Amino acid sequence: MSIDPFTLAVIQNALIGVAYGMKLMTMRAAYTQLWKEQGDLSCCVMDAQGEIVAQDPTSFPVHVTTMPFQLQGLIEGIGRENIRPGDVLATNDPFLGGTHLPDVLLARPLFWQGELYGYLCNRGHWADIGGMGPGSYSPATKELIQEGIVIPSVKLFVGDALQKGIVDLIIRNVRDSSVAMGDMRAQYASCFTGERRMNEVIARYVIGTIRAAMHEILARSEQLTRARIAGFKDGEYHARDCLDGDGFSEEPQWIDARVSISGSDITVDLSASSPQSRGGMNCSRASAISGVQYAIKAITDPENPPNAARERCATRSRRARWSATARSPTACSTRPCARSPARRRPRCSPAAPAPPAPP
């Protein structure tokens, strides 16, 4: 089904408006100042394949660019065949595609006449998720379980009915239950509001047009991104940067990026980076890819609304030696994530030894 440019622009901005409205509602209804004033949360609209079609304009790159990975983890954990209208899915597991435990993802599957056509996602940084340190941060953590409660793939709602047992289990494991409950309500309420807004858009343009628009938004964004990449000089590029330590040692923690450009493809290899650390500087695979995608967006198409198109332009993202196990701490994962493309000038001593070569 073809769609004219004017209708496409209207629908794209309507979807962005849905995501932005979700965030604004969450901020108004939230209890924690972390959300009400800082807005440390992000919302997005995804298609049925779990690709980001639209996100709120004030979202955090590490939040939204990791959501597709975590949504896939949610779907696999629950079972695609078990997802029904009226569900709300939840997780905070960094190794299902998340970031760190305080970032809790809620996802609302979208159905129209019984057929799944997309998802609404809301990820927010909770003020506390349990663990050994207030705010779920502590330089003494050596394993993930010390940082807070790990929420696996669960259904927070079934048939639009809140699962009280699941909620009680989560809320009982954080320090301020009233704030946690209020923030959770703000998150899932925004999903319900976003669904009503999506229904209004569908009622005006019909579901076939919405599906076509979602596909065309990603296709055109990919074309534009690839055109920009094709203008770069083909070749191999290398940069590295490091963190001063991992909380237990002053040994530099290296982020080594080897970038290959060929035509309209970019390959980013992070496998020569330092191995897993004892402290919370470990970065999940999704977080590392998020840092790479943000850098690609910044140098190719910073003006237009972001979506999943840039994910299609990287042929691979290798970081095998830097991948943390499912028990390693990730509280400070945003530090290496922000430096993973080695965008900034190295702070570490030039005399510091480079990481060992990958096996």
Buried (B, 14 or more C-beta within 10 A) or exposed (E): EEBEEEBBEBBBEBBBBBBBBBBBBBBEBBBBEBBBEEBBBBBBBBBBBBBBBBBBEBBBBBBBBBBBBBBBBBBEBBEEEEBEBEBBBBBBBBBBBBBBBBBBBBBBBBBBEEEBBBBBBBBBBBBBBBBEBEBBBBEEBBEBBBBBBBBEBBBBBBEEEBBEEBBEEBBEBBBBBEBBBBBBBBBBBBBBBBBEBBEEBBEEBEBEBBBBBBBBBBEBBBEBBBEBBEEBEEEEBEBBBBBBBBBBEEBBBBBBBBBBBEEBBBBBBBBBBBBBBBBBBBBBBBBBBBBBBBBBBEBBBEEBBBBBBBBBBBEEBBBEBBBBEEEBBBBBBBBBBBBBBBBEEBEBEEEEEEBEEBE
